[in-house]
Amino acid sequence: MSRRLLAILFLCAAIGISLALSVRSLDVRLTAKDLLREAVRDRGPLDQIFAQQAGQGYYADALVTARQFASGRPRFGNELPGLTEYLIETRAGNGDIQGAKEMVKQFGGSLLGSRGPETTLQIAKIQVDRGDLRGALETCPTPEDADKVREEFGSRQIANGDLDGALKTAEQVSDRSAYDLFYEVGRALRQPGEPQRLHELASRMTDRKRAAEFLDAARFTVSPSVEVRTMQETPCDVAWFDGDAGKFADAYRLVEQNRCRFSDIAMKQFAVNAAEAERELRRSPDTAEVSNGLAEMSKAAARKGDPANAIRLLDSARQVSGKQDFCPDCVREIAWAWTVKGQSRLVLDWVRAMPIADPERGFALLGMAQALGHARPAP
């Protein structure tokens, strides 16, 4: 073989390797947006994909997914207005208040239907949660909505321990909203020694009529009547508590004697001794309990950062159940955990090895997108 031919073959091999590495690199650089789109194409769970797209800020994609999801469920009525409302509220929750307001204007007469005013009020309440009362009041279209927003602000003050501030807010709202806040303050004073603060708080209120109303209303919630009931513990309850205490031998003995659920104890033990927990679970005579328990262990292993064991447990659950698509949520959590460990390439190889018609492929892509996009968990 001539040197020229060898050189050509070597060059071709080098180009092939380079292209392969380039393709692999491009795959790894797939964004969460790309993966979510692929998950839609691969028959992933449209409701969860929609929630991820909304949470990660892909609002146009989310709207397309919402339309597809709603059109596939005609017997449930028109779900698109509710999904659109969720999308707008999520956008506001992501911090894009102006973008959310613009969506209300854009879709108020079409996709939102009659939900426009309520959606606008929810945007204002989100502004309150973010500490922007002035902006929230500017968002409110009606005085009634402004009253609700001030009440929401008062509730936030109570949650933050600012009872004086909440009572000051109660002086600026309607009677109904004021009494709601008075009851909340009373509940916040249920701790020992706190009820005596009622008169002290009332003395600092400017509106004496409202101060008297506060004292009258708060007494109903500051010292609620408590009904005490004694419940008889069953042997299965005792087994549960033994599991909590780490006394697994005692717990399993009660499980066997009283036909309790092996999986209840095995899942507690899995956190400290995974191998022993799996062995004990497999002793259950109920195959459905075994398969469901193995699936839960699979998800727990994924959360612990052990995707290899998670896949093994999922395969075992499938074998016991006799169903190939037994736990799609397990697949999603495995893909999430594996991607979080920085092994996107391996996850993508695993996903792409699944048949295109396999619905679990869409769940796996969703898990990858969750890990890459750092959005809120899917509902």
Backbone hydrogen bonds, N-H to C=O, Kabsch-Sander energy under -0.5 kcal/mol:
donor,donor_aa,acceptor,acceptor_aa,energy
6,L,2,S,-2.3
7,A,3,R,-2.4
8,I,4,R,-2.0
9,L,5,L,-2.6
10,F,6,L,-2.5
11,L,7,A,-2.3
12,C,8,I,-2.5
13,A,9,L,-2.4
14,A,10,F,-2.4
15,I,11,L,-2.5
16,G,12,C,-2.5
17,I,13,A,-2.6
18,S,14,A,-2.5
19,L,15,I,-2.7
20,A,16,G,-2.4
21,L,17,I,-2.7
22,S,18,S,-2.3
23,V,19,L,-2.6
24,R,20,A,-2.4
25,S,21,L,-2.5
26,L,22,S,-2.5
27,D,23,V,-2.4
28,V,24,R,-2.2
29,R,25,S,-1.6
30,L,27,D,-1.7
35,L,31,T,-2.4
36,L,32,A,-2.5
37,R,33,K,-1.9
38,E,34,D,-2.4
39,A,35,L,-2.4
40,V,36,L,-1.7
41,R,37,R,-1.9
42,D,38,E,-2.0
43,R,40,V,-1.4
44,G,39,A,-2.7
46,L,44,G,-0.8
49,I,45,P,-2.5
50,F,46,L,-2.7
51,A,47,D,-1.8
52,Q,48,Q,-2.1
53,Q,49,I,-2.8
54,A,50,F,-2.5
55,G,51,A,-2.6
56,Q,52,Q,-2.4
57,G,54,A,-1.1
58,Y,53,Q,-2.7
59,Y,57,G,-1.3
62,A,58,Y,-2.5
63,L,59,Y,-2.1
64,V,60,A,-1.7
65,T,61,D,-2.5
66,A,62,A,-2.6
67,R,63,L,-2.1
68,Q,64,V,-2.0
69,F,65,T,-2.9
70,A,66,A,-2.7
71,S,67,R,-2.4
72,G,68,Q,-1.2
73,R,70,A,-1.4
76,F,73,R,-1.6
77,G,74,P,-1.6
79,E,77,G,-1.1
83,L,79,E,-2.0
84,T,80,L,-2.6
85,E,81,P,-2.3
86,Y,82,G,-2.3
87,L,83,L,-2.3
88,I,84,T,-2.3
89,E,85,E,-2.5
90,T,86,Y,-2.5
91,R,87,L,-2.2
92,A,88,I,-2.2
93,G,89,E,-2.7
94,N,90,T,-1.9
95,G,92,A,-1.7
96,D,91,R,-1.9
97,I,95,G,-1.4
100,A,96,D,-2.0
101,K,97,I,-2.4
102,E,98,Q,-2.3
103,M,99,G,-1.8
104,V,100,A,-1.7
105,K,101,K,-2.0
106,Q,102,E,-2.4
107,F,103,M,-2.7
108,G,104,V,-1.4
110,S,107,F,-1.3
112,L,107,F,-2.4
113,G,107,F,-0.5
115,R,112,L,-1.9
116,G,113,G,-0.5
119,T,115,R,-2.6
120,T,116,G,-2.3
121,L,117,P,-2.1
122,Q,118,E,-2.1
123,I,119,T,-2.0
124,A,120,T,-2.0
125,K,121,L,-2.2
126,I,122,Q,-2.0
127,Q,123,I,-2.0
128,V,124,A,-1.8
129,D,125,K,-2.3
130,R,126,I,-1.5
131,G,128,V,-2.1
132,D,127,Q,-3.0
133,L,131,G,-0.8
136,A,132,D,-1.9
137,L,133,L,-2.5
138,E,134,R,-1.8
139,T,135,G,-1.5
140,C,136,A,-1.4
146,A,142,T,-2.0
147,D,143,P,-2.0
148,K,144,E,-1.8
149,V,145,D,-2.3
150,R,146,A,-2.4
151,E,147,D,-2.1
152,E,148,K,-2.2
153,F,149,V,-2.4
154,G,150,R,-2.4
155,S,151,E,-2.2
156,R,152,E,-1.9
157,Q,153,F,-2.1
158,I,154,G,-2.2
159,A,155,S,-2.4
160,N,156,R,-1.7
161,G,158,I,-1.7
162,D,157,Q,-2.8
163,L,161,G,-1.4
166,A,162,D,-1.9
167,L,163,L,-2.3
168,K,164,D,-1.9
169,T,165,G,-2.2
170,A,166,A,-2.1
171,E,167,L,-0.9
171,E,168,K,-0.6
172,Q,169,T,-2.0
173,V,170,A,-0.7
178,A,174,S,-2.7
179,Y,175,D,-2.6
180,D,176,R,-1.9
181,L,177,S,-2.0
182,F,178,A,-2.4
183,Y,179,Y,-2.5
184,E,180,D,-1.8
185,V,181,L,-2.5
186,G,182,F,-2.2
187,R,183,Y,-2.1
188,A,184,E,-2.0
189,L,185,V,-0.8
189,L,186,G,-0.9
190,R,187,R,-1.3
194,E,191,Q,-2.2
197,R,194,E,-2.7
198,L,195,P,-1.9
200,E,196,Q,-0.6
201,L,197,R,-2.9
202,A,198,L,-2.5
203,S,199,H,-2.1
204,R,200,E,-0.6
204,R,201,L,-1.0
205,M,202,A,-1.5
208,R,206,T,-0.9
211,A,207,D,-2.0
212,A,208,R,-2.1
213,E,209,K,-2.0
214,F,210,R,-2.6
215,L,211,A,-2.1
216,D,212,A,-2.0
217,A,213,E,-2.5
218,A,214,F,-2.9
219,R,215,L,-0.9
220,F,217,A,-1.5
221,T,218,A,-1.1
222,V,218,A,-2.3
223,S,219,R,-0.7
227,E,225,S,-0.5
228,V,226,V,-0.6
229,R,227,E,-0.5
231,M,229,R,-0.6
233,E,231,M,-0.5
238,V,234,T,-2.2
239,A,235,P,-2.3
240,W,236,C,-2.0
241,F,237,D,-2.3
242,D,238,V,-2.7
243,G,239,A,-2.3
244,D,240,W,-2.1
245,A,241,F,-1.9
246,G,243,G,-1.3
247,K,242,D,-2.7
248,F,246,G,-1.5
251,A,247,K,-2.0
252,Y,248,F,-2.9
253,R,249,A,-1.8
254,L,250,D,-1.9
255,V,251,A,-2.1
256,E,252,Y,-2.5
257,Q,253,R,-2.1
258,N,254,L,-1.9
259,R,255,V,-0.8
260,C,255,V,-1.6
262,F,260,C,-0.6
265,I,261,R,-0.8
265,I,262,F,-0.7
266,A,262,F,-2.7
267,M,263,S,-2.3
268,K,264,D,-0.6
269,Q,265,I,-2.3
270,F,266,A,-2.0
271,A,267,M,-0.6
271,A,268,K,-0.7
272,V,269,Q,-1.6
273,N,269,Q,-3.2
277,A,273,N,-2.3
278,E,274,A,-2.2
279,R,275,A,-2.0
280,E,276,E,-2.5
281,L,277,A,-2.3
282,R,278,E,-2.0
283,R,280,E,-1.2
284,S,281,L,-2.0
287,T,285,P,-0.8
290,V,286,D,-2.1
291,S,287,T,-2.7
292,N,288,A,-2.5
293,G,289,E,-2.6
294,L,290,V,-2.6
295,A,291,S,-1.9
296,E,292,N,-2.2
297,M,293,G,-2.3
298,S,294,L,-2.1
299,K,295,A,-2.0
300,A,296,E,-2.3
301,A,297,M,-2.8
302,A,298,S,-2.0
303,R,299,K,-2.2
304,K,300,A,-1.5
305,G,302,A,-1.6
306,D,301,A,-2.5
310,A,306,D,-2.0
311,I,307,P,-2.6
312,R,308,A,-1.9
313,L,309,N,-2.6
314,L,310,A,-2.1
315,D,311,I,-2.5
316,S,312,R,-2.1
317,A,313,L,-2.3
318,R,314,L,-2.2
319,Q,315,D,-2.1
320,V,316,S,-2.3
321,S,317,A,-2.5
322,G,318,R,-2.6
323,K,318,R,-0.7
326,F,323,K,-0.7
330,C,327,C,-0.8
331,V,327,C,-1.3
332,R,328,P,-2.0
333,E,329,D,-2.3
334,I,330,C,-2.5
335,A,331,V,-2.5
336,W,332,R,-2.2
337,A,333,E,-2.7
338,W,334,I,-2.6
339,T,335,A,-2.2
340,V,336,W,-2.4
341,K,337,A,-1.2
342,G,339,T,-2.2
343,Q,338,W,-1.4
347,V,343,Q,-2.1
348,L,344,S,-2.9
349,D,345,R,-2.3
350,W,346,L,-2.2
351,V,347,V,-2.8
352,R,348,L,-3.0
353,A,349,D,-1.1
354,M,351,V,-1.7
358,D,355,P,-1.8
361,R,358,D,-1.7
362,G,42,D,-0.7
362,G,358,D,-0.5
362,G,359,P,-0.7
363,F,359,P,-1.1
364,A,360,E,-2.3
365,L,361,R,-2.2
366,L,362,G,-1.9
367,G,363,F,-2.2
368,M,364,A,-2.1
369,A,365,L,-2.3
370,Q,366,L,-2.4
371,A,367,G,-1.9
372,L,368,M,-2.5
373,G,369,A,-2.5
374,H,370,Q,-1.5
375,A,370,Q,-0.5
